[in-house]
Amino acid sequence: MGIICYWIGFSACEREQAVPSKVDEALQPYFERFDQEARARGLDFSVEMEELEADIIGIERDGVLGQCHYSEQAPNIVEVDDEFWARASDLEKEYVVFHELGHCVLGRNHNDDRNADGTCSSIMQSGLTSCRVAYGPANRALFLDELFE
């Protein structure tokens, strides 16, 4: 039985990078970044990454920007909403892709913890609470450290 997780909201190594072969070309750079960030923290998810599939599709559920389908009987699948993808900035795309890879590769659940200023403390936030997403160049490293811890 498969489980569907979704996110609602707005939004140096010499080794060859572990990037899956069944991934939409537009998503590839974000999968490569995820792999680079994991390796920079001494983590290797090459097996998990190679088994993934990913696509940009129309997601019919209101507010759902991405989703991870996973089960023990089939490859994990990341899907990102095409309308979101067409209008999102680079960092917004990264945020959503990394969130879904957090589910599909890292096995992370949602984390709706908030900082004292009301901002979300994790990329893995569900979008169902009142925390404010404040992911940007100034705090990206903190979010990624939390994601891979």
C-alpha positions in Angstrom: 0.0 0.0 0.0 1.5 3.3 -1.0 1.5 6.4 1.1 1.1 9.9 -0.4 2.8 12.8 1.3 2.3 16.3 0.1 3.3 19.8 0.9 0.8 22.6 0.9 1.9 26.2 0.9 3.3 28.9 -1.4 5.5 27.7 -2.0 33.2 19.1 -3.4 33.5 15.6 -4.4 35.2 14.0 -7.3 32.8 11.1 -7.5 30.1 11.1 -10.1 26.9 12.5 -8.7 24.1 10.1 -7.9 21.2 11.4 -10.0 18.3 9.2 -11.0 17.8 8.4 -14.7 14.0 8.7 -14.7 13.9 12.3 -13.7 12.4 15.2 -15.7 15.2 17.2 -17.2 14.0 20.4 -15.5 14.2 18.7 -12.1 17.7 17.3 -12.6 19.7 20.4 -11.3 17.7 20.3 -8.1 18.3 16.6 -7.6 22.1 17.3 -8.2 22.0 20.1 -5.6 20.3 17.8 -3.1 23.0 15.2 -3.7 25.8 17.8 -3.4 24.4 19.2 -0.1 24.1 15.7 1.4 27.7 14.8 0.4 28.9 18.2 1.8 27.5 16.9 5.1 29.2 13.5 4.8 26.0 11.7 3.7 25.6 9.4 0.7 22.1 8.7 -0.6 23.3 7.5 -4.1 21.3 4.2 -3.9 18.1 6.0 -2.8 18.6 8.7 -5.5 19.2 6.2 -8.3 15.9 4.5 -7.6 13.8 7.6 -7.8 11.5 8.8 -10.5 10.3 12.4 -10.8 8.1 14.5 -13.1 6.5 17.8 -13.4 2.7 17.3 -13.8 -0.6 18.9 -13.2 -1.5 18.3 -9.6 -5.3 18.7 -9.1 -5.3 19.2 -5.4 -5.6 22.9 -4.5 -2.4 24.3 -2.9 -0.4 21.2 -3.4 2.9 22.1 -5.0 4.7 18.7 -4.8 4.2 15.2 -3.5 6.1 12.1 -2.8 4.6 8.7 -3.5 6.5 5.9 -1.8 6.0 2.3 -1.0 8.2 -0.8 -0.5 6.9 -2.4 -3.7 7.6 0.4 -6.2 10.2 3.1 -6.9 9.6 6.4 -5.0 8.1 9.1 -7.2 8.4 12.8 -6.8 5.9 15.0 -8.6 5.9 18.8 -8.8 3.0 20.9 -9.9 3.5 22.3 -13.4 1.7 25.6 -12.8 3.9 26.2 -9.7 7.0 25.3 -11.6 6.2 27.8 -14.4 6.1 30.7 -12.0 8.4 29.8 -9.2 11.8 31.3 -8.5 14.9 29.1 -8.3 14.8 29.0 -4.5 11.1 28.3 -4.4 11.7 25.3 -6.7 14.6 24.2 -4.6 12.5 24.4 -1.4 9.7 22.2 -2.8 12.0 19.7 -4.5 14.2 19.4 -1.3 11.0 19.0 0.8 9.8 16.1 -1.4 13.2 14.5 -1.4 13.1 14.8 2.4 10.1 12.5 2.3 11.2 10.2 -0.6 15.0 9.9 0.2 15.4 10.8 3.8 12.2 9.3 5.1 11.3 12.5 6.9 7.9 13.4 8.2 6.5 16.9 8.4 7.9 19.2 11.1 5.7 22.2 11.9 8.0 23.7 14.6 8.3 27.5 14.5 11.0 29.9 15.4 10.3 32.6 18.0 9.5 35.1 15.2 6.9 32.8 13.7 8.9 31.6 10.8 9.0 27.9 10.0 12.1 26.1 11.3 12.2 23.3 8.8 11.8 22.7 5.0 9.7 19.8 6.1 6.8 22.0 7.3 3.4 20.8 6.2 1.9 24.1 5.1 -1.0 23.4 7.4 0.1 25.6 10.3 0.6 29.3 10.6 4.4 29.4 10.4 5.8 31.7 7.7 8.2 30.3 5.2 11.3 32.5 5.1 13.7 30.4 3.0 16.4 32.5 1.3 20.1 33.0 0.8 20.7 34.3 4.3 19.3 31.2 6.1 19.5 28.5 3.4 22.4 26.7 5.1 20.5 26.5 8.4 17.5 25.0 6.7 19.7 22.4 4.9 21.6 21.5 8.1 18.2 20.8 9.7 17.0 18.8 6.7 20.0 16.5 6.7 20.5 16.2 10.5 
